[in-house]
Amino acid sequence: MILRMPGYCREFRCIADKCNDSCCIGWEIDIDSDTAELYEKTEGEFGERLRKNITGTQVRSFILGEKERCPFLNERNLCDIIINMGEESLCQICSDHPRYYEWFEGVKEGGTGLCCEEAARIILSQTKPFSLWEREVPDEACDEYDSELYDFLFDARGKIIAHLENGEIPLRQCICNILSYEEKLQEYADNGDYTYTEILSVPLSGSTSIRPVLEFMLELEPIDEKWIPYLKKCIKLTDEAEKQDCISGEYEQYLRNTAVYFVWRYFMKGVFDGEFLSRVKLMAVSVAVIKHLFACGQLEKGSLSLEECALLAKNYSKEVEYCEENLEALADASYEKEYFSGEYIAGLL
């Protein structure tokens, strides 16, 4: 089996105690069965500490401490399991994060998630064309899917990413074109027609307001208690923020890279359920919201550094991508809400 990931993933290294939003705080940490068995057999004082801080029977997990800190995150914000037992002794979820994977026949695709600030910094800062790296890994099973649909979507994803990276086309126009393209592809696929079509240039939609989209997001399940107050603040700034130019220069490159990230991560999931238009809308809405967060940041600070932009993108990703209920709500809204129509979304940019 081939593991295939974006080339930038090779740059990622956990920044540990330098992280502003540690993944060892505020998250439930389940322990896979192999690692749970290792911890059960660990001897000595540290073994006793391990077992004392694990709960559950069928699914084991760490007992979070004050402020929902992992019990093995020490006062220096370093992992005591790594210090005492080595990185190879981490449970699977800790070892993988922020990496994600999707399994196909003979191919395991993956990447690093935007919800990690260091991964976000790397993703946003890319200046070279999107590229992939591959290596051999042990075979793993995947769910069944239609191979013809896979080829259809694989080809379409390549076209979308290439279109997004075409710097001669303004980002707003790129996304408007892609939304139109995807509406046609979804219609074709729904009728069993897997012929390929080209991404055509379409007229730009009139400007629309981000306000109803942000208000919809207030209804989603918050991960961080600071997110809802922050979102309300950004809603109040809507009129001023929409006058800011966040699709130019380095900001535009950050948003292009963000768009490519969402397409790479989610588009091919459509082979399992036949649904991919909503995933392209997720990309477009995410770019529009992150653009708005940049604009609000500009109002406060005048300009934003790469690191500040990465933190804003990370905060959005954490709230949207890492809650299945929130992703499902956005998928449903893409067909049910007028402000999630392709034309409306295109106008947000």
Steps between C-alpha positions, in 0.01 A plus 500: 500500500615853418480778760442828315521838677564865411871572474483761776414229755868409512565842654273440798649454847303545822613822671398356842532760777516786247141431389238759598212251494629159607312198365561349847249744651124494455472177298388155604794266439400141425762226527515227236499139624867425421622806688259433789653153531850653501401741776347215702833315488723800572682443826620729772382832630420638154294192417295558816452863399381391154236264633384749761424755226311272260129429511252286307466134414418440133636841399786624716584867533708734709336672797534869424617725779442864588405713197461173306875442478634156416636358828835442329543855374747639753548855625737573210230387253705195404379140490615284790422182304752600233750604767468171692421246228583653164284632217429146377294443818238761417146379428393507136299821520792691654748350256287588196372847590467729307531252214186364332451211257256362243524144364446394140591187304880484511532862615493668839466877465575737783622836613545725802191672637446875507392481865865487612665841501835373371331297225288807417812716477659253259184465289439874469864586427540279191628689196586207274239309297310232690693173481477150645741253652448127518643199679415134549302404811336174612167420333182607679136436418263764364125531453353398165448761228440536128838508324354698209378768741844501663670569167241770424557680830877451498519674163264777616699562817819543300328757277360690800835522677674612180232766448536627857876530452470700179618837628392671179137449602381699805406270788140620504465412132670161558255401769201630305610287202554194719160526667333511158714207381410291804128559463525350151719211614262412783208500259690282253609252766150478650385380157785251465678715242873507570610697196747775572433869453737795513495777759359799314511868591158620614366846586580612853215504749399825665645566845324335792536537877680251722267588790239220455777242461663611824163504677442143380836404648388633836255206504775239462652310791792706637828325583673789675301718742663812352375429147139621531586837661768550236257413219243747638768768502581424135130524410486849648799596287342369178426835334851635567678171430338454160677817387843349574704359212598147602526349154824657390868436551600256769144475637379372164774236498402388850138464388592316180703253704209461739265426210739234365521345847121460528472355148782254562363390836129462425425470129584132453271400787233528233593156364333343803171691497482662156486844659768755413326831424447564872870439558596761244256738666673421831826612341349823365317588823812425704710730283236774530478471880878489546526803270255678731707402805805650328304820434391526863860447605608779266250735658655432841869491406538670163678200350546134586809282503505150355489359852194709589321391182588138577349530847175639357479220244580247772222633724245465219618150411484385861137607530378370164717208394538322831134451581314253276165656595621840380622359168166324451309819581703690238441223244124517560501880487672493161169380355250647743614860558484773237823652633679170427403500133790509255408847379477642852828343611680632192382849595662474842844526348 
